[in-house]
Amino acid sequence: MTNQTSATDGFVFNQTMMRIKDPTPSLDFYQNVLGMTLYQRVDFAEMAFSLYFLGYPSNHVEEALPNSAADRSRFTFRQSALLELTHNWGTESDDTFGGYHDGNADPRGFGHIGISVPDVDAACVRFEQLGVEFVKKPNDGSMKGLAFIKDPDGYWIEILNADSITALIGEHGTLGH
Amino acid sequence: MTNQTSATDGFVFNQTMMRIKDPTPSLDFYQNVLGMTLYQRVDFAEMAFSLYFLGYPSNHVEEALPNSAADRSRFTFRQSALLELTHNWGTESDDTFGGYHDGNADPRGFGHIGISVPDVDAACVRFEQLGVEFVKKPNDGSMKGLAFIKDPDGYWIEILNADSITALIGEHGTLGH
């Protein structure tokens, strides 16, 4: 059943934030490998960090991204399903920086983001050709038809298909309650 | 500019996964405090874990959630902006379980999820009345008009408004490139 509380009307799951070591490979990966669009970049020079907001325009509205900075910002922060990448300046050239924690080894917490795709096998063939690192290929293990890849910081990204995962889940799935 | 690679047509940012200690307070929080809808629950008894997929139906399609388990699953895994909560059975009653890592102390990585709301102050007054823990109230610090709250596991949730954050960003925002 859907929620009945009018106090939360208009709430939108806008963003998922992950820290990145270096925006150059991360923007290349999310824009060119995963096909996201960079909606907004925000630089805070006095605090030495930048934010990058990426998403799939086709996931929500079929309208052009606004071209003025303020209109673009108002648009960005009303959307759902954006990825926010935080770059603290300097990590990209700091040899002592140990990298960020992906959450899947102790201490665990956050696990992954997931992209639903029309064809997991075709997507993964292309990822292999592009040199993407895999945690799990589609035919590895018992969960056939879904994959996990790594982004440049090592964060896990599930690659799934709605029909395949429905077949996998089988009798395990129940409706929300 | 939007991405030009047809190989990623149809990609959807479907899910963000976080592990939770106990589904009872977490489902109460995400459904009743944040107003999300539970789309799908998946139980894997042989592996002793359950998955809960939640989202805002109003963020994408204005159609009823399908009522058969398979149709519900195919629907769920085509949506954008879902939260996936993973519950490894037993943690909720294990006194030795130390809890999950929110990613904002060392080792850092994932930072937060963010909810865009029509009125940050009104949302936060209600959160206070409901006993929600705050990391930052809307008027704390220099970033006026945005808040951070904690979910039952301590994960940070930014509460933001598109107009307020546009005013805050001011000249720091630039278009994607």
Chai-1 contact restraints between the chains, C-beta under 6 A:
chainA,res_idxA,chainB,res_idxB,connection_type,confidence,min_distance_angstrom,max_distance_angstrom,comment,restraint_id
A,T2,B,T37,contact,1.0,0.0,6.0,A-B,restraint_1
A,T2,B,P57,contact,1.0,0.0,6.0,A-B,restraint_2
A,N3,B,Q31,contact,1.0,0.0,6.0,A-B,restraint_3
A,N3,B,G35,contact,1.0,0.0,6.0,A-B,restraint_4
A,N3,B,T37,contact,1.0,0.0,6.0,A-B,restraint_5
A,T5,B,G35,contact,1.0,0.0,6.0,A-B,restraint_6
A,A7,B,R126,contact,1.0,0.0,6.0,A-B,restraint_7
A,T8,B,G35,contact,1.0,0.0,6.0,A-B,restraint_8
A,G10,B,P118,contact,1.0,0.0,6.0,A-B,restraint_9
A,F11,B,G35,contact,1.0,0.0,6.0,A-B,restraint_10
A,F11,B,I115,contact,1.0,0.0,6.0,A-B,restraint_11
A,F11,B,V117,contact,1.0,0.0,6.0,A-B,restraint_12
A,V12,B,N59,contact,1.0,0.0,6.0,A-B,restraint_13
A,V12,B,S116,contact,1.0,0.0,6.0,A-B,restraint_14
A,F13,B,A81,contact,1.0,0.0,6.0,A-B,restraint_15
A,N14,B,G114,contact,1.0,0.0,6.0,A-B,restraint_16
A,N14,B,S116,contact,1.0,0.0,6.0,A-B,restraint_17
A,Q15,B,G114,contact,1.0,0.0,6.0,A-B,restraint_18
A,T16,B,T16,contact,1.0,0.0,6.0,A-B,restraint_19
A,T16,B,I113,contact,1.0,0.0,6.0,A-B,restraint_20
A,M17,B,G111,contact,1.0,0.0,6.0,A-B,restraint_21
A,M17,B,H112,contact,1.0,0.0,6.0,A-B,restraint_22
A,M18,B,F110,contact,1.0,0.0,6.0,A-B,restraint_23
A,R19,B,R108,contact,1.0,0.0,6.0,A-B,restraint_24
A,Q31,B,N3,contact,1.0,0.0,6.0,A-B,restraint_25
A,G35,B,N3,contact,1.0,0.0,6.0,A-B,restraint_26
A,G35,B,T5,contact,1.0,0.0,6.0,A-B,restraint_27
A,G35,B,T8,contact,1.0,0.0,6.0,A-B,restraint_28
A,G35,B,F11,contact,1.0,0.0,6.0,A-B,restraint_29
A,T37,B,T2,contact,1.0,0.0,6.0,A-B,restraint_30
A,T37,B,N3,contact,1.0,0.0,6.0,A-B,restraint_31
A,L38,B,G176,contact,1.0,0.0,6.0,A-B,restraint_32
A,Y39,B,G176,contact,1.0,0.0,6.0,A-B,restraint_33
A,R41,B,T174,contact,1.0,0.0,6.0,A-B,restraint_34
A,V42,B,I169,contact,1.0,0.0,6.0,A-B,restraint_35
A,V42,B,H172,contact,1.0,0.0,6.0,A-B,restraint_36
A,V42,B,G173,contact,1.0,0.0,6.0,A-B,restraint_37
A,D43,B,H172,contact,1.0,0.0,6.0,A-B,restraint_38
A,F44,B,H172,contact,1.0,0.0,6.0,A-B,restraint_39
A,P57,B,T2,contact,1.0,0.0,6.0,A-B,restraint_40
A,N59,B,V12,contact,1.0,0.0,6.0,A-B,restraint_41
A,N59,B,S80,contact,1.0,0.0,6.0,A-B,restraint_42
A,A69,B,G173,contact,1.0,0.0,6.0,A-B,restraint_43
A,A70,B,T166,contact,1.0,0.0,6.0,A-B,restraint_44
A,R72,B,L175,contact,1.0,0.0,6.0,A-B,restraint_45
A,S73,B,T166,contact,1.0,0.0,6.0,A-B,restraint_46
A,S73,B,I169,contact,1.0,0.0,6.0,A-B,restraint_47
A,S73,B,G173,contact,1.0,0.0,6.0,A-B,restraint_48
A,R74,B,A162,contact,1.0,0.0,6.0,A-B,restraint_49
A,R74,B,T166,contact,1.0,0.0,6.0,A-B,restraint_50
A,F77,B,S116,contact,1.0,0.0,6.0,A-B,restraint_51
A,F77,B,A162,contact,1.0,0.0,6.0,A-B,restraint_52
A,F77,B,I165,contact,1.0,0.0,6.0,A-B,restraint_53
A,R78,B,S116,contact,1.0,0.0,6.0,A-B,restraint_54
A,R78,B,A162,contact,1.0,0.0,6.0,A-B,restraint_55
A,S80,B,N59,contact,1.0,0.0,6.0,A-B,restraint_56
A,S80,B,S80,contact,1.0,0.0,6.0,A-B,restraint_57
A,S80,B,A81,contact,1.0,0.0,6.0,A-B,restraint_58
A,A81,B,F13,contact,1.0,0.0,6.0,A-B,restraint_59
A,A81,B,S80,contact,1.0,0.0,6.0,A-B,restraint_60
A,A81,B,A81,contact,1.0,0.0,6.0,A-B,restraint_61
A,Y100,B,G109,contact,1.0,0.0,6.0,A-B,restraint_62
A,H101,B,P107,contact,1.0,0.0,6.0,A-B,restraint_63
A,H101,B,G109,contact,1.0,0.0,6.0,A-B,restraint_64
A,G103,B,G109,contact,1.0,0.0,6.0,A-B,restraint_65
A,G103,B,F110,contact,1.0,0.0,6.0,A-B,restraint_66
A,P107,B,H101,contact,1.0,0.0,6.0,A-B,restraint_67
A,R108,B,R19,contact,1.0,0.0,6.0,A-B,restraint_68
A,G109,B,Y100,contact,1.0,0.0,6.0,A-B,restraint_69
A,G109,B,H101,contact,1.0,0.0,6.0,A-B,restraint_70
A,G109,B,G103,contact,1.0,0.0,6.0,A-B,restraint_71
A,F110,B,M18,contact,1.0,0.0,6.0,A-B,restraint_72
A,F110,B,G103,contact,1.0,0.0,6.0,A-B,restraint_73
A,F110,B,F110,contact,1.0,0.0,6.0,A-B,restraint_74
A,G111,B,M17,contact,1.0,0.0,6.0,A-B,restraint_75
A,H112,B,M17,contact,1.0,0.0,6.0,A-B,restraint_76
A,I113,B,T16,contact,1.0,0.0,6.0,A-B,restraint_77
A,G114,B,N14,contact,1.0,0.0,6.0,A-B,restraint_78
A,G114,B,Q15,contact,1.0,0.0,6.0,A-B,restraint_79
A,I115,B,F11,contact,1.0,0.0,6.0,A-B,restraint_80
A,S116,B,V12,contact,1.0,0.0,6.0,A-B,restraint_81
A,S116,B,N14,contact,1.0,0.0,6.0,A-B,restraint_82
A,S116,B,F77,contact,1.0,0.0,6.0,A-B,restraint_83
A,S116,B,R78,contact,1.0,0.0,6.0,A-B,restraint_84
A,V117,B,F11,contact,1.0,0.0,6.0,A-B,restraint_85
A,P118,B,G10,contact,1.0,0.0,6.0,A-B,restraint_86
A,R126,B,A7,contact,1.0,0.0,6.0,A-B,restraint_87
A,A162,B,R74,contact,1.0,0.0,6.0,A-B,restraint_88
A,A162,B,F77,contact,1.0,0.0,6.0,A-B,restraint_89
A,A162,B,R78,contact,1.0,0.0,6.0,A-B,restraint_90
A,I165,B,F77,contact,1.0,0.0,6.0,A-B,restraint_91
A,T166,B,A70,contact,1.0,0.0,6.0,A-B,restraint_92
A,T166,B,S73,contact,1.0,0.0,6.0,A-B,restraint_93
A,T166,B,R74,contact,1.0,0.0,6.0,A-B,restraint_94
A,I169,B,V42,contact,1.0,0.0,6.0,A-B,restraint_95
A,I169,B,S73,contact,1.0,0.0,6.0,A-B,restraint_96
A,H172,B,V42,contact,1.0,0.0,6.0,A-B,restraint_97
A,H172,B,D43,contact,1.0,0.0,6.0,A-B,restraint_98
A,H172,B,F44,contact,1.0,0.0,6.0,A-B,restraint_99
A,G173,B,V42,contact,1.0,0.0,6.0,A-B,restraint_100
A,G173,B,A69,contact,1.0,0.0,6.0,A-B,restraint_101
A,G173,B,S73,contact,1.0,0.0,6.0,A-B,restraint_102
A,T174,B,R41,contact,1.0,0.0,6.0,A-B,restraint_103
A,L175,B,R72,contact,1.0,0.0,6.0,A-B,restraint_104
A,G176,B,L38,contact,1.0,0.0,6.0,A-B,restraint_105
A,G176,B,Y39,contact,1.0,0.0,6.0,A-B,restraint_106
